[in-house]
């Protein structure tokens, strides 16, 4: 599902990274960076039990402009909190069904996140190009 939403986001001119850590102790499934500096977070859930076991998602809201759940077509979407976005995805594609409410980040937090995103992306590229690192 994460790979599918990453592919889909390219159509919105967003670049994305799987398993991004905005701060110590937090790891989002997908963080996306838009052409105007927008930051969206996507959390993938495989089913009802996976969703019910996740108590940390509210802590991610302070690290994005919009928050989305990524689930498959069989997921009981009535469980998802209002104001959050919804993406239906599978191994072949994804579609944003509902946009998450916009809660703009502060300028200093946005700047710090964009810098961290850029550095993490560059480091992953270095590791890909030079596996001996």
FENTALIN-V445005 format. One line per field, one symbol per residue. ss: DSSP state (@ for helix, = for strand, . for the rest). psi: psi as a letter, one per 40 degrees, with the letter a starting at -180 (. if undefined). burial: I if it has 24 or more other ideal C-beta (glycine too) atoms within 12 Angstrom, else O. A space follows every 50 residues. Layout:
ss=???
psi=???
burial=???
This chain:
ss=.@@@@@@@@@@@..======.......======.....======...@@@ @@@...@@@@@@@..======.....@@@.....=====....=====.. ......@@@@@@@@@@@@@@@@@@@@@@@....
psi=ddddddddddeefhiihigihdihehhidhhihieeeihihhhhheaddd ddeheeddeedeeidihihhiidehgeedhiieiihhhiaeeiihhdhii ihghiidddddddddddddddddddddddgee.
burial=IIIIIIIIIOOIOIIIIIOIOIOOOIIIIIIIIIOOIIIIIIIIIOOOOO IOOIOOIOOIIOIIIIIIIIIIOOIOOOOIOOOIIIIIIOOOOIIIOOOI OOOOIOOOOIOOIIOIIOOIOOOOOOOOOOOOO
